[in-house]
């Protein structure tokens, strides 16, 4: 039996640094180049998009990232993998959306049932509310949920969420109505109502994205993911995309993915032309935000993260906080104090060169923030402690 080619953990980290732009020599100029390199930027937390792009750009500015997001058309903000909001390069958006929207019809059925059970809305009333929303957005240069609710009374109706539970809460009907329209790609989040860190977005009509055949789209998305993240296990790809195992295996096969041996005896897959060694970039430090696509890109992370540090860096739902990287490995965490100062903590000693590089990156991030305060939407144990101490 022929032995599989082997890719060591060190070789995987060399690929990660170069392909995820984690060293000064491999940084790029524009935000859409960043999104293209890592496939998609997590956008649940609005600050993540800006911080993830800035960390990988040579001369980042808030204005340049804002322009790419909202004016140039180079980036698209869409709900895709695992029904999560991401920012992706416009050229890959159709394939990414077509590969991940399976189940949208079921989502609509579920949303309609929820509104019927909680508010007594039938399909006709829900359709009328959606038309009112789309008409209002067509007349406006974007509108917040509150502004839409002021114009459309139905959106102000209150829904009780988790009735009878200790965490019972109330929300406006605008939340599920706008959420469904966004999931179907009919509306999109536009500029925030406040600064670039604000979670209160204006909504606008979405630019229609062409639909691709689902099998073709999944093949394309798997190819892009393999190119950026490979080697990956089928479990990595299944988890990252939200696909089932059958679709995951089909997408790997459609790309002719080659099996390789990983450290620890596992089997990973790479594109057929990606078996050779990758030239390592120089060692580099980088400060990545919470939910960064590199930190969240694999389900199995032992090759770049010491398992003993997981509890400090992740919340209880599996969301990672801000991290410090050196040469393709997580070595610490950072957080911004309310006075604007960036605190950091190294979980292991990476050496004097790394410590100096981390200090330089802290200075670079401080300059980018320009006094703007950033607090992750998902708080982790170490981030909370760092944010509260000097």
PLY file of the C-alpha trace (Angstrom):
ply
format ascii 1.0
element vertex 390
property float x
property float y
property float z
element edge 389
property int vertex1
property int vertex2
end_header
0.00 0.00 0.00
1.47 3.36 -1.09
2.01 5.78 1.76
0.21 9.10 1.54
2.24 12.27 1.08
2.75 13.95 4.43
2.22 17.60 5.37
3.55 18.41 8.83
2.10 20.91 11.28
5.04 23.23 10.58
4.29 23.09 6.85
0.60 23.83 7.53
1.59 26.89 9.55
3.87 28.07 6.72
0.92 27.80 4.32
-1.32 29.63 6.78
1.07 32.57 7.19
1.52 33.06 3.45
-2.03 32.41 2.28
-3.76 34.23 5.15
-1.41 37.22 4.85
-0.04 36.98 8.39
3.43 38.44 7.82
4.47 41.94 6.64
5.89 40.78 3.30
2.64 39.09 2.20
0.21 41.85 3.16
-1.96 43.28 0.39
-3.27 46.67 -0.64
-7.06 46.39 -0.76
-9.84 44.95 1.44
-11.25 42.79 -1.35
-7.84 41.10 -1.74
-8.04 40.22 1.95
-11.55 38.78 1.62
-10.50 36.80 -1.43
-7.45 35.39 0.35
-9.41 34.01 3.32
-12.64 33.32 1.34
-14.91 35.24 3.72
-14.67 37.69 6.62
-16.98 37.05 9.56
-19.42 39.96 9.79
-21.61 39.13 12.79
-19.57 41.70 14.70
-19.22 44.76 12.43
-15.78 45.61 13.83
-14.39 42.21 12.81
-14.53 43.07 9.10
-12.50 46.24 9.56
-9.98 44.75 12.00
-9.49 41.54 10.01
-8.88 43.51 6.83
-6.61 46.06 8.51
-4.41 43.36 10.04
-3.62 42.05 6.54
-3.25 45.34 4.64
-0.04 47.29 4.14
-1.54 50.72 4.84
-5.09 50.22 6.11
-7.56 53.03 6.66
-11.13 52.96 7.85
-12.13 55.03 4.81
-10.67 52.49 2.34
-12.47 49.57 3.97
-15.72 51.55 4.21
-15.51 52.45 0.51
-14.95 48.80 -0.47
-17.90 47.71 1.65
-20.46 50.27 0.60
-19.43 52.13 -2.57
-17.14 50.26 -4.95
-19.07 47.01 -5.24
-15.86 45.02 -4.63
-17.27 43.44 -1.46
-20.65 41.87 -0.69
-22.15 41.36 2.76
-24.30 38.21 2.58
-25.78 35.59 4.85
-24.20 32.32 3.74
-22.20 29.64 5.58
-24.14 28.32 8.57
-26.70 31.13 8.04
-24.07 33.54 9.35
-23.31 37.02 8.02
-20.04 37.26 6.07
-18.31 39.77 3.83
-16.96 38.20 0.63
-15.29 39.37 -2.55
-17.90 40.26 -5.17
-16.43 37.85 -7.71
-17.00 34.86 -5.42
-20.31 35.97 -3.89
-22.61 34.17 -6.38
-20.91 30.80 -5.87
-20.73 31.21 -2.09
-24.38 32.14 -1.79
-25.62 29.48 -4.22
-23.56 26.84 -2.38
-24.99 27.69 1.02
-28.60 28.87 0.56
-30.06 25.37 0.47
-32.76 25.31 3.09
-33.86 28.92 2.58
-37.34 27.69 1.62
-37.50 25.79 4.89
-36.33 28.92 6.66
-39.25 30.86 5.11
-41.74 28.20 6.17
-40.33 28.30 9.69
-40.48 32.11 9.81
-44.07 32.18 8.56
-45.09 29.58 11.12
-43.40 31.59 13.89
-45.22 34.81 12.91
-48.51 32.96 12.62
-48.14 31.40 16.06
-46.91 34.53 17.84
-48.80 37.33 16.05
-51.54 35.58 14.13
-50.17 36.73 10.76
-51.20 34.72 7.73
-49.18 34.47 4.53
-51.04 37.34 2.89
-50.29 39.75 5.73
-46.64 38.75 5.85
-46.31 39.27 2.09
-47.92 42.72 2.43
-45.43 43.70 5.15
-42.52 42.52 3.03
-43.77 44.58 0.07
-44.06 47.62 2.33
-40.48 47.14 3.50
-39.12 46.77 -0.03
-41.11 49.80 -1.22
-39.85 51.92 1.68
-36.22 50.95 1.04
-36.59 51.68 -2.68
-37.61 55.26 -1.81
-34.88 55.82 0.79
-31.12 55.92 0.84
-31.13 53.11 3.42
-33.15 52.91 6.63
-32.66 51.40 10.07
-35.09 48.87 11.49
-36.40 51.58 13.81
-36.98 53.95 10.89
-38.81 51.25 8.96
-40.93 50.42 12.01
-41.88 54.08 12.37
-43.27 53.99 8.83
-44.73 50.45 8.86
-46.81 49.85 12.02
-46.85 46.06 11.61
-43.10 45.97 12.22
-43.65 47.44 15.69
-45.71 44.48 16.93
-44.08 42.69 19.86
-43.10 39.02 19.84
-42.39 37.12 23.04
-39.29 34.99 22.58
-38.89 31.82 24.68
-42.05 32.44 26.76
-41.91 31.08 30.28
-38.15 30.57 30.18
-35.71 32.37 32.51
-34.33 34.11 29.40
-37.74 35.17 28.05
-37.48 38.38 26.03
-39.39 40.53 23.58
-38.52 41.64 20.08
-40.24 43.58 17.34
-41.67 41.84 14.33
-39.09 43.77 12.33
-36.39 41.32 13.47
-37.72 38.14 11.81
-39.14 40.02 8.81
-35.87 41.78 7.97
-33.85 38.69 8.86
-35.74 36.57 6.35
-35.44 39.18 3.58
-31.70 39.37 4.24
-31.31 35.57 4.29
-32.98 35.41 0.87
-30.70 38.10 -0.52
-33.50 40.60 -1.12
-32.13 43.27 1.22
-28.66 43.92 2.59
-27.03 45.66 5.48
-25.77 49.05 4.40
-23.75 51.64 6.33
-24.15 51.60 10.11
-26.15 54.33 11.79
-23.13 55.26 13.92
-19.41 54.65 13.54
-17.88 51.66 11.77
-18.11 49.68 15.02
-21.88 50.20 15.37
-24.19 47.17 15.27
-27.16 49.31 14.23
-27.20 49.06 10.44
-29.23 50.74 7.78
-30.93 48.37 5.36
-30.99 48.81 1.60
-32.20 46.84 -1.43
-29.74 44.10 -2.31
-27.90 43.88 -5.59
-29.22 40.69 -7.21
-26.66 37.89 -7.33
-26.87 35.35 -10.17
-27.89 31.85 -9.11
-25.49 29.04 -10.02
-26.32 25.33 -10.13
-25.90 24.11 -6.56
-23.44 21.30 -7.35
-21.25 23.65 -9.40
-21.38 26.30 -6.67
-20.39 23.80 -3.99
-17.49 22.60 -6.10
-16.28 26.20 -6.52
-16.63 27.04 -2.84
-14.80 23.87 -1.79
-12.01 24.69 -4.27
-11.64 28.20 -2.86
-11.62 26.89 0.70
-9.07 24.17 -0.11
-6.80 26.72 -1.81
-6.88 29.03 1.21
-7.08 26.54 4.09
-5.75 23.22 2.77
-4.93 20.69 3.96
-8.31 20.29 5.61
-10.21 17.28 6.86
-13.72 16.48 5.62
-14.88 17.41 9.12
-13.30 20.86 8.71
-15.07 21.48 5.40
-18.39 20.09 6.64
-18.29 22.28 9.75
-17.11 25.42 7.96
-19.74 25.29 5.20
-22.60 23.82 7.20
-23.05 21.07 4.57
-23.91 17.46 5.29
-21.24 14.79 4.95
-22.52 13.55 1.58
-22.29 17.00 -0.05
-18.88 17.52 1.57
-17.49 14.33 0.08
-18.98 15.10 -3.33
-17.37 18.55 -3.38
-13.97 17.10 -2.45
-14.27 14.46 -5.17
-15.42 16.99 -7.77
-12.20 18.93 -7.17
-10.02 15.84 -7.39
-8.78 16.57 -3.87
-5.72 14.52 -2.92
-5.41 12.83 0.46
-2.38 13.62 2.61
-1.20 12.42 5.99
-1.30 14.97 8.79
0.65 15.02 12.05
-1.10 12.83 14.57
-2.13 10.31 11.93
-5.17 12.11 10.53
-5.98 12.45 6.83
-6.37 15.81 5.17
-7.09 16.93 1.61
-5.49 19.44 -0.73
-6.09 20.44 -4.33
-4.34 18.11 -6.80
-1.73 20.74 -7.73
-1.02 21.71 -4.10
1.10 18.81 -2.85
4.46 20.57 -3.05
6.16 22.60 -0.34
5.20 26.24 0.17
7.96 28.79 0.64
7.77 30.13 4.17
7.38 33.85 4.69
9.43 35.59 7.35
8.19 35.11 10.93
5.48 37.66 11.58
3.26 38.88 14.41
-0.33 39.90 13.88
-3.24 40.93 16.10
-6.47 39.36 14.83
-9.97 40.27 16.02
-12.59 38.07 17.58
-14.25 35.73 15.06
-11.37 36.18 12.62
-11.62 33.74 9.68
-8.16 32.31 10.30
-8.84 31.45 13.93
-12.30 30.06 13.02
-11.34 28.39 9.74
-10.79 24.81 10.91
-12.65 22.59 13.32
-9.44 20.81 14.39
-7.02 23.47 15.64
-4.30 21.70 17.65
-1.65 22.47 15.02
-1.93 26.24 15.62
-3.56 26.44 19.07
-2.51 24.75 22.30
-5.68 22.99 23.53
-4.90 24.13 27.08
-5.59 27.73 26.00
-9.02 27.07 24.51
-11.02 27.95 27.63
-9.33 31.32 27.92
-9.70 32.27 24.24
-13.22 31.01 23.41
-16.63 31.72 24.88
-19.03 28.93 25.84
-20.55 28.89 22.35
-17.25 28.34 20.56
-16.62 31.95 19.46
-12.99 33.01 19.65
-11.92 36.38 20.99
-9.05 38.65 19.84
-5.79 36.73 19.42
-2.08 37.35 18.95
-0.26 35.23 16.37
3.41 34.57 15.78
4.65 32.56 12.82
1.32 30.83 12.26
0.52 29.98 15.87
-1.73 31.63 18.48
0.54 32.82 21.30
-1.66 35.26 23.20
-4.63 37.59 23.34
-5.33 41.30 23.30
-8.10 43.66 24.33
-8.73 47.37 24.36
-9.08 49.09 27.72
-11.87 51.71 27.96
-9.21 54.44 27.90
-8.09 53.23 24.44
-4.93 51.48 25.59
-4.39 47.98 24.14
-3.53 45.39 26.75
-2.10 42.04 25.76
-1.09 38.77 27.37
1.22 36.13 25.96
0.14 32.58 26.78
3.59 31.30 25.92
6.96 33.02 25.50
7.66 33.21 21.74
11.05 34.89 22.20
12.44 38.41 22.08
11.98 38.92 18.33
8.33 37.97 18.61
7.78 40.22 21.63
9.23 43.17 19.72
7.06 42.38 16.69
3.95 42.20 18.88
4.73 45.64 20.29
5.02 47.01 16.75
1.66 45.47 15.83
0.04 47.00 18.90
1.32 50.39 17.76
0.02 49.74 14.23
-3.41 48.75 15.48
-3.55 51.74 17.82
-2.84 54.05 14.89
-5.56 52.39 12.80
-8.14 52.73 15.57
-7.35 56.41 15.97
-9.08 56.59 19.32
-12.12 54.51 18.36
-13.19 52.06 21.04
-13.77 48.42 20.09
-15.46 45.80 22.26
-16.10 42.34 20.78
-19.73 41.28 20.68
-18.70 37.88 22.06
-16.69 38.25 25.25
-14.14 35.62 26.29
-12.56 35.11 29.71
-9.10 36.43 28.84
-10.45 39.34 26.77
-12.65 40.45 29.68
-9.72 40.46 32.08
-7.49 42.34 29.67
-10.17 44.93 28.95
-10.52 45.66 32.66
-6.84 46.06 33.55
-3.99 48.26 32.48
0 1
1 2
2 3
3 4
4 5
5 6
6 7
7 8
8 9
9 10
10 11
11 12
12 13
13 14
14 15
15 16
16 17
17 18
18 19
19 20
20 21
21 22
22 23
23 24
24 25
25 26
26 27
27 28
28 29
29 30
30 31
31 32
32 33
33 34
34 35
35 36
36 37
37 38
38 39
39 40
40 41
41 42
42 43
43 44
44 45
45 46
46 47
47 48
48 49
49 50
50 51
51 52
52 53
53 54
54 55
55 56
56 57
57 58
58 59
59 60
60 61
61 62
62 63
63 64
64 65
65 66
66 67
67 68
68 69
69 70
70 71
71 72
72 73
73 74
74 75
75 76
76 77
77 78
78 79
79 80
80 81
81 82
82 83
83 84
84 85
85 86
86 87
87 88
88 89
89 90
90 91
91 92
92 93
93 94
94 95
95 96
96 97
97 98
98 99
99 100
100 101
101 102
102 103
103 104
104 105
105 106
106 107
107 108
108 109
109 110
110 111
111 112
112 113
113 114
114 115
115 116
116 117
117 118
118 119
119 120
120 121
121 122
122 123
123 124
124 125
125 126
126 127
127 128
128 129
129 130
130 131
131 132
132 133
133 134
134 135
135 136
136 137
137 138
138 139
139 140
140 141
141 142
142 143
143 144
144 145
145 146
146 147
147 148
148 149
149 150
150 151
151 152
152 153
153 154
154 155
155 156
156 157
157 158
158 159
159 160
160 161
161 162
162 163
163 164
164 165
165 166
166 167
167 168
168 169
169 170
170 171
171 172
172 173
173 174
174 175
175 176
176 177
177 178
178 179
179 180
180 181
181 182
182 183
183 184
184 185
185 186
186 187
187 188
188 189
189 190
190 191
191 192
192 193
193 194
194 195
195 196
196 197
197 198
198 199
199 200
200 201
201 202
202 203
203 204
204 205
205 206
206 207
207 208
208 209
209 210
210 211
211 212
212 213
213 214
214 215
215 216
216 217
217 218
218 219
219 220
220 221
221 222
222 223
223 224
224 225
225 226
226 227
227 228
228 229
229 230
230 231
231 232
232 233
233 234
234 235
235 236
236 237
237 238
238 239
239 240
240 241
241 242
242 243
243 244
244 245
245 246
246 247
247 248
248 249
249 250
250 251
251 252
252 253
253 254
254 255
255 256
256 257
257 258
258 259
259 260
260 261
261 262
262 263
263 264
264 265
265 266
266 267
267 268
268 269
269 270
270 271
271 272
272 273
273 274
274 275
275 276
276 277
277 278
278 279
279 280
280 281
281 282
282 283
283 284
284 285
285 286
286 287
287 288
288 289
289 290
290 291
291 292
292 293
293 294
294 295
295 296
296 297
297 298
298 299
299 300
300 301
301 302
302 303
303 304
304 305
305 306
306 307
307 308
308 309
309 310
310 311
311 312
312 313
313 314
314 315
315 316
316 317
317 318
318 319
319 320
320 321
321 322
322 323
323 324
324 325
325 326
326 327
327 328
328 329
329 330
330 331
331 332
332 333
333 334
334 335
335 336
336 337
337 338
338 339
339 340
340 341
341 342
342 343
343 344
344 345
345 346
346 347
347 348
348 349
349 350
350 351
351 352
352 353
353 354
354 355
355 356
356 357
357 358
358 359
359 360
360 361
361 362
362 363
363 364
364 365
365 366
366 367
367 368
368 369
369 370
370 371
371 372
372 373
373 374
374 375
375 376
376 377
377 378
378 379
379 380
380 381
381 382
382 383
383 384
384 385
385 386
386 387
387 388
388 389
